[in-house]
Amino acid sequence: MTSQEHEDLLAQAFKDNAPVGRLQEERGSSEGEAPTVGDFDLAERNAFRRVHRDTTIRAEEQDDGYEVEYRKLRLERVILVGVWTEGTTAEVEATMDELAALAETAGAEVIDMLYQRRDKPDPGTYIGSGKVHELKDIVAATGADTVVCDGELAPGQLVALENALNVKVIDRTMLILDIFAQHAKSREGKTQVALAQLEYLITRVRGWGGSLSRQAGGRAGSNGGVGLRGPGETKIEADRRRLRAEMARLRRELAAMKTSRDIKRERRQSSAIPKIAIAGYTNAGKSSLINALTGAGVLVEDALFATLDPTTRRAELADGRAVVMTDTVGFVRHLPTQLVEAFKSTLEEVIEADIVLHVVDGSDPFPLKQIHAVNEVLVDIVRDSGHAMPPEIVVVNKVDAADPLTLAELRHHIDGAVFVSAKTGEGIADLEARIELLLNELDAHVSLLVPYTRGSVVARIHEFGTVLSEEYQPEGTLLDVRLPRDVAQELAEFQVS
């Protein structure tokens, strides 16, 4: 595809597709407002997803009469398979629905799903032999291309299922890695995803036929002897060696990128502007929330893992105080450990923040499970970093689409949660007030007498603090303020008792 065709495709996406208008509606924008960077990202992503289900347009449908078949791109057809080990029927169906959402986000069409009640997954084939035969019949009847299992398959299970079904088999981890590979945009994000994929694949390298028999040698008579010794390295060993070399190269690149990220983080910390990290389950509405709070116009999409590269935006609270908000990558149940390790430098943004906004999808049937999954990842990051967990505000989003009984359950279990709708703006003012209150608790309450010759100091106080009162006296300006403790220490010379 040429660059001009690519631009035409994007232009058509803005003309025909709904997401841009939906974004503007969520932000309360006027109809004539210029599109944001997030609008362009969403249009580009949707443009390449709009495919025709018709696989063939034959020559007789063409006016020119040429006997040519025009092939159209077809979505990969997948069947979902799960094992029900605990919980209720509603919980396992919600789990399978999440797996279906992951598959659709990856660009597949879910044509069927099935799950089996077992105490634990079968060690040989993940599901029992009877279910394998049933699944094979379903694959043959539907013409499915791929089977997706809701769990991390061992290499032996993967091989056994592929041999039995004669189609491609992937697990939940491979599916999530594929989504990350599609959505990563920055150089650092792409490198992190590539490293996670290699760490997963290195234990699953396989060989076929003669590629396994290249190594021979040893004492004569034991395995063929003279003339039958191989080159000394099997094909699998050579593949693994190349993978390890590539992983080492990616780790060096990430180490260099981490230095740049650390410098930027230190610069933000030295600015004394409060830092707020927005974390939570994937598709909980974190990007929509940062748009509602800052008007940033970042990418918003009703899909899992739409945001991989962190976005930092500056905002101003109702009391005039400036803050910096960072939108981070979303979490998910059973998030692959390879991704947690690869994105650790990105997730450290949460630990370095002054406040964490933990966003929860109120419209999900089991939001408490989402909270538990996010907390598991955060605890691991905090333990590895050696830092204390910053103060947290639980933000229940999408209350406009939530079940009232679910909201009542959340109010009962979570003290101090803020209920908002980033789409309609409901509760946003309450959230800003809660942020201001928490920042005030973290600040130092001081009285400062600033000479009139030091006007820049007064401007700095207004920028970084909350001015409770301001009086003009003969000696200078007397201010009763709340300031970040670092700023208060810098201005200790102006403090009065």
Backbone hydrogen bonds, N-H to C=O, Kabsch-Sander energy under -0.5 kcal/mol:
donor,donor_aa,acceptor,acceptor_aa,energy
6,H,2,T,-2.1
7,E,3,S,-2.3
8,D,4,Q,-2.5
9,L,5,E,-2.1
10,L,6,H,-2.0
11,A,7,E,-2.4
12,Q,8,D,-2.4
13,A,9,L,-1.8
14,F,10,L,-1.9
15,K,11,A,-1.7
16,D,12,Q,-2.8
17,N,13,A,-2.2
22,R,18,A,-2.0
23,L,19,P,-2.3
24,Q,20,V,-2.2
25,E,21,G,-2.1
26,E,22,R,-2.2
27,R,23,L,-1.9
28,G,24,Q,-0.6
28,G,25,E,-0.7
29,S,24,Q,-3.1
33,E,30,S,-1.6
38,G,297,G,-1.9
40,F,36,T,-1.8
41,D,37,V,-2.4
42,L,38,G,-2.4
43,A,39,D,-2.5
44,E,40,F,-2.4
45,R,41,D,-2.2
46,N,42,L,-2.6
47,A,43,A,-2.2
48,F,44,E,-1.2
49,R,46,N,-1.1
50,R,46,N,-1.4
51,V,49,R,-1.1
57,I,70,Y,-1.2
58,R,56,T,-0.5
61,E,58,R,-1.5
62,Q,59,A,-2.0
68,V,66,Y,-1.9
70,Y,57,I,-1.8
70,Y,68,V,-0.5
71,R,69,E,-0.8
72,K,55,T,-1.6
76,E,107,G,-0.8
78,V,76,E,-0.5
78,V,109,E,-2.6
79,I,146,T,-1.9
80,L,112,D,-2.2
81,V,148,V,-2.6
82,G,114,L,-1.8
84,W,116,Q,-3.3
85,T,83,V,-0.9
92,V,88,T,-2.1
93,E,89,T,-2.3
94,A,90,A,-2.0
95,T,91,E,-2.0
96,M,92,V,-2.1
97,D,93,E,-2.2
98,E,94,A,-1.9
99,L,95,T,-2.0
100,A,96,M,-2.3
101,A,97,D,-2.2
102,L,98,E,-2.2
103,A,99,L,-2.3
104,E,100,A,-2.5
105,T,101,A,-2.3
106,A,102,L,-1.8
107,G,104,E,-1.1
108,A,103,A,-2.1
109,E,76,E,-3.4
110,V,108,A,-0.6
111,I,78,V,-2.4
111,I,109,E,-0.6
112,D,78,V,-0.9
114,L,80,L,-2.4
116,Q,82,G,-1.8
118,R,84,W,-2.0
118,R,116,Q,-0.7
122,D,126,Y,-2.0
126,Y,122,D,-2.0
127,I,125,T,-2.2
132,V,128,G,-1.9
133,H,129,S,-1.9
134,E,130,G,-2.1
135,L,131,K,-3.0
136,K,132,V,-2.3
137,D,133,H,-1.8
138,I,134,E,-1.9
139,V,135,L,-2.6
140,A,136,K,-2.2
141,A,137,D,-2.2
142,T,138,I,-2.4
143,G,139,V,-1.8
144,A,139,V,-1.0
145,D,77,R,-2.4
146,T,77,R,-1.8
147,V,168,K,-2.2
148,V,79,I,-2.8
149,C,147,V,-0.5
149,C,170,I,-2.2
150,D,81,V,-2.7
151,G,149,C,-1.8
153,L,151,G,-0.8
158,L,154,A,-2.3
159,V,155,P,-2.1
160,A,156,G,-2.4
161,L,157,Q,-2.4
162,E,158,L,-2.2
163,N,159,V,-2.4
164,A,160,A,-1.9
165,L,161,L,-2.7
166,N,162,E,-2.3
168,K,145,D,-1.2
170,I,147,V,-2.5
172,R,149,C,-0.9
172,R,151,G,-1.6
175,L,171,D,-1.9
176,I,172,R,-2.4
177,L,173,T,-2.5
178,D,174,M,-1.9
179,I,175,L,-1.9
180,F,176,I,-2.4
181,A,177,L,-2.2
182,Q,178,D,-1.7
183,H,179,I,-2.1
184,A,180,F,-1.9
190,K,186,S,-2.4
191,T,187,R,-2.0
192,Q,188,E,-2.5
193,V,189,G,-2.2
194,A,190,K,-2.4
195,L,191,T,-2.2
196,A,192,Q,-2.1
197,Q,193,V,-2.5
198,L,194,A,-2.2
199,E,195,L,-2.4
200,Y,196,A,-1.5
201,L,197,Q,-2.4
202,I,198,L,-2.1
203,T,200,Y,-0.6
204,R,201,L,-2.0
205,V,202,I,-0.6
211,S,208,W,-1.9
212,L,209,G,-1.8
213,S,210,G,-1.4
216,A,214,R,-0.5
222,S,219,R,-2.0
223,N,219,R,-0.6
228,L,225,G,-1.8
232,G,214,R,-0.7
235,K,211,S,-1.6
238,A,234,T,-2.1
239,D,235,K,-2.3
240,R,236,I,-2.7
241,R,237,E,-2.2
242,R,238,A,-2.2
243,L,239,D,-2.4
244,R,240,R,-2.5
245,A,241,R,-2.1
246,E,242,R,-2.3
247,M,243,L,-2.6
248,A,244,R,-2.2
249,R,245,A,-1.9
250,L,246,E,-2.3
251,R,247,M,-2.3
252,R,248,A,-1.9
253,E,249,R,-2.0
254,L,250,L,-2.6
255,A,251,R,-2.2
256,A,252,R,-1.9
257,M,253,E,-2.3
258,K,254,L,-2.6
259,T,255,A,-1.3
260,S,256,A,-1.3
261,R,257,M,-2.3
262,D,258,K,-2.8
263,I,259,T,-2.0
264,K,260,S,-2.1
265,R,261,R,-2.5
266,E,262,D,-2.7
267,R,263,I,-1.9
268,R,264,K,-2.0
269,Q,265,R,-2.4
270,S,266,E,-2.3
271,S,267,R,-0.7
271,S,268,R,-0.6
272,A,269,Q,-1.2
273,I,268,R,-0.6
276,I,324,V,-3.4
277,A,355,I,-2.4
278,I,326,T,-3.0
279,A,277,A,-0.7
279,A,357,L,-2.3
281,Y,359,V,-0.9
282,T,331,F,-3.0
284,A,281,Y,-1.4
289,L,285,G,-1.9
290,I,286,K,-2.3
291,N,287,S,-1.9
292,A,288,S,-2.2
293,L,289,L,-2.1
294,T,290,I,-2.2
295,G,291,N,-2.6
296,A,290,I,-0.6
303,A,301,E,-2.3
306,A,303,A,-0.8
308,L,306,A,-0.5
311,T,327,D,-1.6
313,R,325,M,-2.9
315,A,323,V,-2.9
317,L,321,R,-3.0
320,G,317,L,-2.0
322,A,463,E,-1.4
323,V,315,A,-2.7
324,V,274,P,-2.6
325,M,313,R,-3.3
326,T,276,I,-2.5
327,D,311,T,-3.1
328,T,278,I,-1.7
328,T,326,T,-0.5
330,G,307,T,-0.7
331,F,280,G,-2.0
335,L,332,V,-1.1
339,L,336,P,-0.6
340,V,336,P,-1.8
341,E,337,T,-2.3
342,A,338,Q,-2.4
343,F,339,L,-2.8
344,K,341,E,-1.1
347,L,343,F,-2.9
348,E,344,K,-1.4
349,E,346,T,-1.6
350,V,347,L,-1.6
351,I,347,L,-0.8
352,E,348,E,-2.2
353,A,350,V,-0.8
354,D,275,K,-2.4
355,I,275,K,-1.6
356,V,391,P,-2.5
357,L,277,A,-3.2
358,H,356,V,-0.8
358,H,393,I,-2.3
359,V,279,A,-3.2
359,V,357,L,-1.0
360,V,395,V,-3.1
362,G,360,V,-1.0
362,G,397,N,-2.5
364,D,361,D,-1.2
369,K,366,F,-0.7
370,Q,366,F,-1.0
371,I,367,P,-2.2
372,H,368,L,-2.1
373,A,369,K,-2.2
374,V,370,Q,-2.3
375,N,371,I,-2.5
376,E,372,H,-1.9
377,V,373,A,-1.3
378,L,374,V,-2.4
379,V,375,N,-2.5
380,D,376,E,-1.6
381,I,377,V,-2.2
382,V,378,L,-2.7
383,R,379,V,-2.4
384,D,380,D,-2.2
385,S,381,I,-2.1
386,G,382,V,-1.7
393,I,356,V,-2.8
395,V,358,H,-3.0
395,V,393,I,-0.6
396,V,394,V,-0.6
396,V,418,V,-2.8
397,N,360,V,-3.1
397,N,395,V,-0.8
399,V,420,V,-1.6
401,A,398,K,-1.3
402,A,399,V,-0.6
407,L,403,D,-2.1
408,A,404,P,-2.2
409,E,405,L,-2.0
410,L,406,T,-2.1
411,R,407,L,-2.3
412,H,408,A,-1.6
413,H,409,E,-2.0
414,I,410,L,-2.6
415,D,413,H,-0.6
417,A,414,I,-0.8
418,V,394,V,-2.6
420,V,396,V,-2.8
420,V,418,V,-0.6
421,S,426,E,-2.5
425,G,421,S,-2.5
428,I,425,G,-1.5
431,L,427,G,-2.1
432,E,428,I,-2.4
433,A,429,A,-2.1
434,R,430,D,-2.2
435,I,431,L,-2.4
436,E,432,E,-2.5
437,L,433,A,-2.4
438,L,434,R,-2.4
439,L,435,I,-2.6
440,N,436,E,-2.3
441,E,437,L,-1.6
442,L,438,L,-1.5
443,D,439,L,-1.2
444,A,483,L,-3.4
446,V,444,A,-0.7
446,V,481,V,-2.2
447,S,496,V,-0.5
448,L,479,L,-2.7
449,L,494,F,-2.9
450,V,448,L,-0.6
450,V,477,T,-2.7
454,R,451,P,-1.9
457,V,454,R,-0.9
458,V,454,R,-1.1
459,A,455,G,-2.1
460,R,456,S,-2.0
461,I,457,V,-2.2
462,H,458,V,-2.2
463,E,459,A,-1.7
464,F,460,R,-2.3
465,G,461,I,-2.1
466,T,482,R,-2.4
467,V,465,G,-0.6
468,L,466,T,-0.7
468,L,480,D,-3.0
469,S,480,D,-1.4
471,E,478,L,-2.9
473,Q,471,E,-0.6
473,Q,476,G,-2.8
476,G,473,Q,-0.7
477,T,450,V,-3.0
478,L,471,E,-3.0
478,L,476,G,-0.5
479,L,448,L,-3.1
479,L,477,T,-0.6
480,D,469,S,-2.3
481,V,446,V,-2.5
481,V,479,L,-0.7
482,R,466,T,-2.0
483,L,444,A,-2.4
488,A,484,P,-2.6
489,Q,485,R,-2.0
490,E,486,D,-1.7
491,L,487,V,-1.7
492,A,489,Q,-1.4
494,F,491,L,-1.7
495,Q,492,A,-1.4
496,V,447,S,-2.4
